[in-house]
Amino acid sequence: MPLAAYCTEENGLLTLRGLVGHPDGSVILQADAQAPAEYADALGRAVAKKLADDGAEELIAAVLQEQA
């Protein structure tokens, strides 16, 4: 299952990009957000919530079920 996170920093500002995808490429969910470096934990949670709100949890569950 494609899962990815990539974070960059510029002048103390973090940009985090996250991705969850179906192995066959039929569904790709992406989310990104920015925050000051001192809020890195909150930034990660924000991107994870965006992905979850877009259906990442259901996608992961479906792929795991397909592979069972």
Secondary structure, DSSP 8 states (H G I E B T S, - for coil): --EEEEEEEETTEEEEEEEEE-TTSS-EEEEEEEEEGGGHHHHHHHHHHHHHHTTHHHHHHHHHHHH-
